[in-house]
């Protein structure tokens, strides 16, 4: 091995601990596992609050953000390249570094450029739109369920004059009423809260199994909020990692 290559390899190994520590402390950067990569490592820029919204559409948008981020970083320093983690999401890949490399400065550059890309893109609008669609879906579900309930009980029950007579003749069910809905941001679906409500009512009445023996039931109704998307291409790099030297001037 050439002496210069040995120095670069040694410097990369020495800087890795600092690299991982700084990434772990960053609110916007996530360390990405990259088996077989000889460089400093990989990071993913994730806008604050975005990890609670990991639908397929959100993952696709996150990939676009990091791809744009890498393009802009490469115009500044060739040490950056596009990689892909074991979770099949793209990331910013760092090459090998020298002993003089300021790792903190490099990561600061990634964060600053990432913020610029985030602010100039439609990520905030996308998150708002998904939540808005979730509220609309929940409202439509509840309205439809209420209409079905009215039909099943019959119109006479809801005539004020005859209300007491009809209720005596045909009492409403104990479980009547409009069920609630919750927006699951992680799965991107609107879920019925009926089963959860029954579960907690059983706990209050002491009719449940001993603590820890049962888990809350899954929702009966799950309505997708956004259409599912899948990535059409892979962004992982093939072949043996190329030694890349980073120089901070």
Secondary structure, DSSP 8 states (H G I E B T S, - for coil): --HHHHHHHHHHHHHHHHHHHHHHH-SSEEEE--TT--SSEEEEE--TTGGGG-SHHHHHHHHHHHHHHHHHHHTT-TTEEEEE-TTS-EEEEE----TT--HHHHHHHHHHHHHHHHHHTTHHHHHHHHHHHHHHHHHHHHHHHHHHHHHHH-GGGG-GGGHHHHHHHS---TT-S---EEEETTTTEEEE-HHHHHHHHHHHHT-S-STTS------S-EEESS-----SS-----SS---------
